[in-house]
Amino acid sequence: MIRTMLRIRARPGCEPAVEAAWRVVAEQARGAAGSLGQDLLLDAADPRTFVLVTEWTDEAAWRDYVAGPAAARFADAVRPLCESFPADGYQLMRDRADGDPRIFVDVELTVPAGRRAEFDRGYVEVLDRMATVPGYLRENLLREPGSDIHHIFAEWRSAAEFHRWIGDPAHAEQEAGPIAPFLLDIRRRLFHAVADPRDSRKPRTGREVDVHRTTDVLVVGAGPTGLTAAVELARRGIDCRVIDKLATPAGQADKAIGVHCRTMELWEEQGIVREAMDAGIWLTGNMVFVNGQETHRMSWELPGLPYAHLGLPQYETERLLAERLATLGVHPRRGTELVGFTQDDDGVTATVATADGGTETVRAKYLVGCDGAHSRVRELLGLTFTGGLGRFPQLFMLGDVDVDWDMPDGHLLRFLHETDGRMDGMLVCVPLRGERRYRIATLAPPRFFAQTGGQDAPPGFSEELAEPALADVQAALDRLAPPGTRASNLRWSSVFRISHGIVDRYRDGRVFVVGDAAHLHPPAGGQGMNTGIQDAWNLAWKLALAVRGIAAPGLLDSYETERRPEGEEIVGRAVRMAFTDELDRADLERQFLQEMSMLLSYANSPLVGESVSDPDALRNGPGPGDRTPDVGGLRRRGVGHALRLRDLTRGGRHTLLVYADASADDAALTAVAELCADLHGQASGEIDVYLLLSPDAPTPRLPAPPVVVDADNGFRATYGVAGTALYLVRPDGHVGFRSQPIDGDGLRKHLHLVFGGTR
């Protein structure tokens, strides 16, 4: 018996037509001589990729079919519907050995729809564990359309290595454990590889892999920034592939800890804010000591914040984002490194090195570099740091340690020592989840600088330098912390150097740099990770419109226009704060809100605007480019509880909020319905519209838009509206356009800046 498998990828929207064409040809093939079966499978990580499976009594029967009219009609019908249809791309395998030692294992299992998220989370961990198993090469997760049946299709270097692994009872717990509940009732089939005689290429060795894949967006880097970009793309239906050169995610808190209030708002929309709160701790304030004396203490639990400041190690942030991404069918390819890329008018062709030593070619419409401080994407683009890359001359050490002292819980603590007005000692202690547990940062002992030979140590964490000991941590506490402070239980430690700078541009054609690939920060204020997440938040919705062909020509340029000034400001502020007790004691609350990105505005962006008849109109509301504040107390007919404004604006599209009070005339409200119909067409359906009425305004008899009552007048007060007005909220939660009274023509002109493309 022989089995063949062929991978094809449908163009967006053509999936039903491809499936229908296959059903027709499969029915015809069933009557062909030697036919044993035909199946259609979907790549679980890419719903546009189909795997066509056929089985035949022998190779001659299959070749007769391939050369016959049914196969030709199918190819002619499907080729225009597909991005790729490799006529000679069949993967052949037999039910018996045929010289090539490689084998393929097809494990068929059932994953009930209600447990899909549980399986996806476990499967991500299984893939990471399997990467270290001798003889294991790779696998794909496939599923049968419209069914709960999945197939784990794995390739092994030899049958002996597979049977050695499967014969070890420990494998069920060590590698397969996370999905063990789904493996109780399975069907397993084993096939042997066979070389296709029509293929003139040399047989693969397992390290010389020539694979071509296509995707909409290739995301390089599976840290918080890359995962955020991928989540935002995937939940908008954009196909993306995520790669990361690290074989396994980090498992210790050696990077960012603080999650800012604004980031928590973004996580609420992404659906992970509850999990983040469960895994972290609240950072409730900070205290600063200079030469042993407390200089100030501030509470961060300010009224009006949507969330407080959360303490969460970066490895937990990455876990939560990866789990969310898995629910969208995307799993990062770890141990996979970008080697190089070229770009043209239609896309980017990237070469990546895979975990098994082979290479793959990935064709994408866009490439997003989220690969951190040592970015390969930045290097390949030839981007330079404006003014050069700055480096502090000092070496620093980090440690995860328990600290015994009398300090308030939840407070970030900074101890500075000054001599003749100059700082010559610093210690920062950030609380972690656990009793008396802290992440400490301080100057490294002089011996570490001596190990560098007096030369600059490389930026980032220095693996070539020895790890600091508990005695080094205790020495820093003895000098800077309150007397009697004791450290214990050093879990890990590291030596690092601070670099800072921002690249000259964030975009080059179809390639973008995001997060630490674009800007490097001192750790003061915990800005790096949060800024990177918000870079990705800004870029992804614009990129999704561009992929779909409905973005205005200048929309992608607005990513750099809006985010680079923010990056410059944050880098500069972090450098200034790095060795001072405070930047601005006169207004600590505003400084905190600024650091939390709650005051972030794109007011200078060409992508925002307004139309007001009176200079004082909307003066008390958020301006163009400002973050849109939440409002409660909204009422919608048929809903038994009050709504928040966030309930209306979340969802990944633009949201138009049209306001009217009792002074609005019938003509103005009738015009709203006409405007609503126009906007849906102009924005290709990527806009939701709501009519917000004051409590005393009559409800108009309009088929659209939906009516929501501002029952407590919270929207009126917060947004400063009266009479008739409108606010257009962008997908990233910032004001795109506003007007009072309603200016339909002005709104249409603004939307042309966003939706100017053609399908």
N, C-alpha and C positions, 0 to 999 in steps of 0.2 A: 504494500500500500504506500502511496505517496501523498503528502500534504503540501499545498502551496499557500502562501500568504502574500498579499499585495497591499501596501499602504498607499492610500490616496487622500488628498486633502481638499475638501470642498471650498468653493468661494463663499464669502459671507452670504447667508440667505438661501444658498443652493442645496443645503443639506437634505431637505425633503425630496427634491428632484433626483439627487444621487441615489437615495435609498429606494425610491420608486423604480428607477432604472435597474437597480440591482435585483429587485424582486422579480422583474420580468425575465431577466437573463438567467436567474437562478432556477426559475420554473422550467425554462427551456433546457438548461443543463442537466436537470434531473433525468431527462429522458435520453441523454447521451450515453453511448457505450462506455462502460467502465466507471461511471459516476457513482460515488459513494455518499456525497453530501456537499452542500454549499451553505455557508454561514456568513452573516454580516456582523461584525463587531465594531464597537466604537472605542477609541482611545479615551480612557476615563479622565485623563488630564486635558484633553483637547476634543470637545464635542464635534469639531469640524473634520477630524481625521477618522477615516473609515479603514478597517482592516478586512479585506475580502479573503475568506478562507474556503478552499475547495479541497476535497479528498477524492482520490482515484485509485483504481485497482493497480495501475502501474503507470510508469512515466509516458508510455506510448499513448495511453488513453488521454492523458492530460494534454499532450502535445497536439493530438488530433483536434481536441476542443479549442485550444488556443489558435490553431490555424484555421478554424472553421468560421462560418458566417455569424453565429450567435455572439462569439467573443468580439468580432469586428464591429457588429452593430452596437454592442454595449460600449466599446471604446469610443466610437464616433459620437454616441449620445452623451457620454459622461465627460469626455475631455474638455469641452467648453465650460463645464460646470466646476472644474477643479483648478486649483492653483498648481497642482503637480499630479501628473498621471504617468509614472515611469513604466513604459511598455515592457522594459526588460528588468523591472525591479522585483520580480517574484523571488520569494524566499522558499527554497525547496528543502524538504526533509522527508526521511523514510521511517518506516517502522522497524528497520534493522540497520545495523552498522554498515557503513559504506566507505571506509577508509578515513574520513574526516573524524577526529575524536570528539568534536563538539556535539553536545546534545541540547535539545530544547524540551522543557518541561511545562506542560499545560495543566494548571490546577484550576478546576472549575468549582466555584463555591457560591453560596447565596448570601447576599447582604441585604436584609430587609430595608426598605426605604426609611423607616423610622430610626434605623441604627446606622445610617450612612455616615453621619458626622463622627460617630464613635469609631467606625472602621477606618475612616480617612485619617483620624488622629493617630491611631495605632499603626497604620500602614506607613506613615512617614517615619516613625521610629524604626519599623522593621527594615526599611530601605537603608537607613543609616547603619544598623547592626549588620546587615548582610554584606555591606561593602568590605568587611574584613574577613569574610569566610573564604578559605582557600578554594580556588577553582571556580568560584562564582564570578560571572562576567557582568550581566545586566538583566533587567527585566522590564516588562511593560504591564500595566494594569489595564485590562480591556473589559468591556461589558456588552451584554446583548441589548440592543435598543428596546425600550419599552419593557424591560425585565429587571428583576433583582439579581440575575445571574451575572457574576463577574468571572474573569479569567486572569489569573496571574501567569503570565507567559515569560518564563525565565530561560536564559542561555547560560550553559556551564561549559567549562573548558573540556571536561571529559566525564563520561559516565561513572568512572571509578570515584572521582572526587564528589560527584553528587551523591552516590550511594554511601560513601563514607560519612558525609554530613547527615543524610537522612537516617542512617543507621545508628547515629549517636543519640540516645534518648534526651540528652541535654539540649539538643537543638530546639526542641519544642518550647523550652522556657527561655533560653538565651537569645535566640534570634526571632522566633515566631511568636513569642509570648504575647506581645501587644495585640495580636489579632487571633489568639488561640481560640476564643469563643466562636469564631466564624469558621474554624477548620475542623469542626466535629463531623461534618457531613460533606465530603469533597469527592470529586472525581479527578484522578490524576492520570495523565497520559504522557508518555515519553517518546520523543522522536530523535532520530539521528540526523546530523547535518549532511547535506550532499551538495557538491559543487555543480552549478549549472553549466553544462558543456557549452552553451551559447555565450557564456561570459568569458571574455578573453583576459580578464584581469587575473592576477595570481590569487590563490586562496588566501583568505585572511588568516593572520596568525593570532588574532586576539589583541594585538597591539597596533596593527596597521589598519585602522578602521576608516572607511571613507563613507560617511553618512551625511546626507543632505536633509535638512529640516527647514521648515518655514514657519514663521510666526508673525504676528502683527508687531509686537514690541519685545525686544530682547533686553532684559534687565540684568545688569552685571552687578552682583553683590546682594547677599541675602541677610544684611543687617537690618536694623529698624527702618532705614530710609528705603532700601530696595523692596522690603516686604510691604511697606506702606504703598509705594508706587504700584506694586503688583496687585494688592488688594483693591485699590481704587480703579485700576484698569479692568480687573477681572469682574468686579461687581457691576461694571458697565457693559459687560459682554465682550470685552476686547481680549483676544487671544494673546497671552504673554508667556514667555519662557524665562525663568529665573535661574541663574547659575552663580555659584560661589566656589572659590578655590579651596576653602576650608572643607575638609572631609566631614567634620562634625562641628556643630555650633559650640560656641564658648560655654563653659560650665561654671565660671566663677565671675564674681562682680568686679572685674578689672576695668570696667568702662563706665558709661553713664549710669547714674542712679536716679536723679531727680526727673520727674515727669511733670511738666508745667501744666497750669490750669487750662490753657488753650489746647494743648495736646489731649488732655482728658476730654474736652468737648469733641475733638475729632474722633476719639475712640468711642464716644457714645454713639456717634453716627455709624461707625464701622461695626459696632456691636460687641466690643470687648471691654467696655469700661467697667462692668460689674466684675469680670474676671480679674482685671487689673487691681481693683480695690481689694478684692479677696486675697490677692497674692502680695500686696504691698503694705506699707505703713504710711500714715499721714505725717508729713514734715510740717510741724505746727508753728515754727518760728526759728529765729536765729539769735545768737549772742556773739558779741565780739569782745575779746580781751586784748589789751595792749600792755605789755610789761606786767602782766598779772592782774591788772585792774579792768573790771568790766566797763566798757565805754558805751555800750548800748545794748538793749534787748528789744526785739520787735516780734509781735505776734503776726503770723501769716494767715490767721483765720479771720479774714476780713469779710464784712458783710457784702452781699451782692455778688460774690464769686460763684460761678456755676459749680466748681469743684475746688477743693483745696489742693495743695502741692503734695504730690505723691512720691514716696520713696520706693523705687522698684528697680532691682538690678537689671542691667541691659539683657542678660541672658533670659530673664523672665519676659521682658518685653518682646524679644525675638520669638520666644516660645508661643506667646499669645497671638502674635501676628501670623506666625507660620500656621498655627491651628486654624485661624480664621481663613487664611488663604487656602488651606486644604479643603474647607467646606465649599470653596468656589472651584474646586477641581484642579488647583495648581499646586505642584510640589517642587520646591527648589532642587535643582541638580547640584549636589555637593561634590566636592572633589573635581570640579570642572572649571577650568581657568581660561579666560580670554587670552588668545595668542596675538591676534591682529584682526583688522577689519578694513574694508574699503567701502566707500559709499558712492552712489550715483543719484540721478534724479528721482529714481523710483524706490530706493531703499538702501539697506546696508547688508553687506555680506561679511559675516564674522567667522573666524576660525577659532575653535575652542579645543583645548586639550582635555580629554576625559580621564576619569579616575583609573581606567585600566591601561593608560598609556597611549591610547589611540587619539584620533582627532575627528572632529565633526565640523561640517560647514553649516552655519545657520543663516538663513536669509530672512531678514526682518524689514518692516517698513521704517522702524525707528529703533535706535539703541539708546538706553538710559544708563549712564555710568554712576552707580551707587557703591563703588568699590573702595571707599574709604580714603584714609590719609595717604596711602601708597598707591593711589589709583593708577591702574594700567590704562584705563580709558583716557584719563588726563594726559598721561605720558604719550600715548599714541596720537592724540590730537595736537600735541606740542603746545599745550596751554602753559602759560607762565604766571607766576604770582606777581600781582601789581606791587611794585616797590621791592620785590624780592621776598623770599620766604624768611620770616623772622624766627629766631630761636633764642630762648632765654639761656643764658650761660649756665645756670644752675642745673644740677641733676636732682630729681625728686624720687621719692619712694612712696609706694602704696602698700597698704596691708589690710587684711580682714582680720579683726582682732576683737576680743572682749575687753571692755574697759570698766574698771571698778572705780566709781566716783559718785559724787553727789551733784548731778546735773539734771535739769528737767528733761523728761522724755520728749522725743520727737523734735528736738531742736538741733539745727546745724550749728556747730561750734567752731569759731575761728580764734586761734590764739596767735598773736603777733608779738615779736620782740623788736624793739627799735633801740638803736644806739646813735646818739647825736642826730636824731630825727630821721635816720635811715633804717629801713627794715633789714634785719639780719637773721631773722628766724620766723618761721610760720608753721602752723599746724592746723589742718582742717579735719574735722571729725563729722562724718555724716552717719546718722543712725540707720541701721539695717534691721530687717525683721528678725527677731530673736532677742532674748534677754541680754541687755548690756552690750549688744553687738554693734560695732562701728566699722565703717570704711575710713581709714585715716590716710591723709596725704601730708607729707612734710619734706623738708630738704633731706637729700640723701647724705649719709656720713662722708667725710672727705675722702676716705679710702676708695670709694667708687669712682670719684673723679680722677684719682690717681691711676686707676685701672685703665682709663682711656688714654693714658700717656699725655694728659694735658690737652688732648685734641677734642673736638666736638664729638660727642656721642651721637649715634644716629637718632633721628626723631622717633617718637613713639616708644613702645616698650622694648627694652634692650635685653634680648635673650642671651647675649654673650657675657653679660655681667651677672655676677652671683646674686642670689636672692638675699635680701636683708633678713636679719635674724630678729627674734623677739627682743633681744637686748638692744638692737638699734631703735626699735619702736619705743621701748621703755626709756631710752636716753632722751628721745625727743619729748616724751611726756614729762620726764623729770625737769627738763629745762623750761617748758612752756605751759604745761597744764597745772592745775591746782596741786599743791603739795599733798603727797600721799596717794596720788593716782597710780593705779597698778594695771598693767596689761597682762593678758593671758590668752592662751588658745589661739595662737597665730595660725590661721588656716592657709593663707598664701601671702606672698609679697612679691613686689616687682620694682624695678628701677626704670624711670622713664625721663624723657626730656620733652619740654613743651615747645611746640612750633606754632606759628600763627601766620596767617596770610589769606588772601582771596585771589582767585584766578582772574585773568583779564577778561574772560567771557565765559558764559554758561552754556553757550550753544555753538555748534559748528555743523551747519547743514542739518542732517537728520540725527545728529548725535548730541546728547545733553549730559552735563555733569550735575550731580545733585549731592547735597550733604557734604561730608568731609572731602569728597572728591573735588568740591568747588571752594570750600573754605575750611580753614583749620583754626581752632580756638584754644586758648587756655581753658582749663577746667572751671575757672571762676564762674559761678552762676549756672553751671550745668547746661550751657547753651548749645553745644555741638549737636547732640542727638535730636533735641527738640527742634532746632532750626532745620536739620535735615529732613525730619518728618514733615515739617510744614513746607519745605521746598517741594517734596513729592506730592503733597496735598494740592499745591498750587498748579503743578505741571500736569498731573494725571488727567484731570477732567478736560483740559485743553487738548492733550494728546489723544484722548478718546474721540473727541470730535474730529480731529485731523485724520485719524485712522478711518473713520466712517465717511470721510469726504465731505463733511458739512461745516468745516471750520473756515472762517475768513482767512485770507492769506497772511495777515499779520498776527493772528491769534497766538501762535507759538512764540513769536518774538516777545510777547508780553511776559513770558516766564522770566527771562533775564531782566526785563525792564522793571518788573515788580520785586523780584527776589534778590537781585544783586545789591541794590541800595540797602535792603534789610541786612544782608550778609555783611556789608561794609560796616554798618552801624554796630552790629553785634560783635564783630571781631574787635573793632576799636574799643568798645566799652569793656569787653572782657580783658583786653590787654591792660587797660587803665586800672581795672579793679584787682588785677592779679596780686598786687603787693601793697594794697592800701586797706585800711580798716573799713572804709566806706567811701563810695563815690560822691554821694550827695546826701548829707545828713539832714538837709533842710526839708526834704520831701521824700522820706523813706518809703512811704506807701506808694507814691507814684513810681518810684524806682522799682519797687517789687512788681507792680503791675506791668511795667515795661519789660522787665526780665521774663515775666510769665507770658509775654506776647499778647496780653489782653488789650494793649493799646495799639497793636499793629494796624497800620492803615496803608492802603495803596492809593492815597489821595492824589499822588502825582502821576499815576498811570494814565496813559491815553485810553485805556480800556474802561474808564469809569466816567460818569457825567451826571448832570442834573439840569432841570428846567424849572425855574421858580419865577413867579410873576412879582413877588415881593422879596426884597433882600432878606427880610426877617423870616420868611417862610421856612419852615423845617429847621430853624436855627437850633432848636433843642433836640433834634433827632440825630442819628448817626449820619455822617456825611458820606459822599461818594468815596468808595474804597475802604470805609471803616468796617470793622467787624460788626455784624448785626447782633444786638443783644436779644436774649430770650425774653418772652413775655408769657405770663400765665393767665388763667381766668377766661380763656376763649371758649365759646359754646357753639356747637354745631348740632343741628336738629338730628334727632335719632341717636345721639351719643349721650349716655347717662352720666358722663363725668366731664370735668373741665379739661380743655386741651392746652398745650403749650404751643408757642409759635414754632418751636423746633419740630413738633409733630407735622407741621405743614411744610417746612423747608427741607427736611431730610429726604434723601432718596437719590441724590446724584444729579439732579437736573436744576435748571434755573427755576425760581419761584417768583411769580409776580403777585404782590400784595396790593390790591386796589382798595382804598379806604373811602368811605362815604359816611357823613353824619346826616342829621335830620334836615340840614340846609340844602342838601343835594337835590337837584331837580330831576324829573323823570327822564328828560332828554340825555342828561349826563350818564345816568345808569343804563339806559338803552344802548348808548355808545360803548359801554363797557363790554356788552355781549358781542358786538361787532368787532371790537378790538381783540377780544379773546380768540375769535375764529381766525383773524388775520395772523396773530402771533403764532398759533400752532403751526400754520403753514410755513411761516418765515423761519421758525426755529426747528423745523423737521420733527415736531412733536416733543422736543427737548425742553419743554417749559410747562409748569403747572401754574394755574391762575386761581386765586381766591378773592372773593369780595368780602372785605371786613367792614361790618356795619357797627355804628355806635348803638348803644342800647335803645335810644329813642328813635332810630331811623326805621321807616317801614321797610319790610322785606319785599323787593321787587319780584314780579312774576317773570323771571328770566330762565331760559333753559340752561344757561351757563353764564358765569362760572359758579362753583359751589359757594354758598353763603356761610360765613362764620361771624358770630356776634362778639364784639369786644365788650363782654358783659361788665367787666370791672373798669373799663376805660384805660386798661394798662397799656394797650398798644398806642392809644392816642397820646398818653403822657410820655411814654418812652421814645416814641418816634416823632413827636412834635407835630402831628398832623391835625388838620381842621378842614371842614368843607369836603372837598375831594382831593385825593392825593394818591400817589403810588410809590412803591419801593420795589425794585427788582433785585432779588437776592441771588447772587451767583452760587454755583454748586459748592464753592469753598466757604460759603457763609459770609461773604463780604458784599457790601452794597455795590451793585453795578451801575444802577441808574435810579434817580428819584425825581419826582416832579410834584408840584402843587401850584395850580390844580392839575388834573390829568392832562398830560401832553402826549397823545398817541403818536403824532408824527415824530416827536423827539425820541420816544421809546423805540420806534421802528428804525430810526437812524442809528441809535445805539446798538440795537441787536444786529445791524448789518456789520458792525465791527467784530461781532462774535461769530455769527452764522452767515458767512459770505461764500461758502463753498457750494459745490454742486455734487449731487450723488453720482 
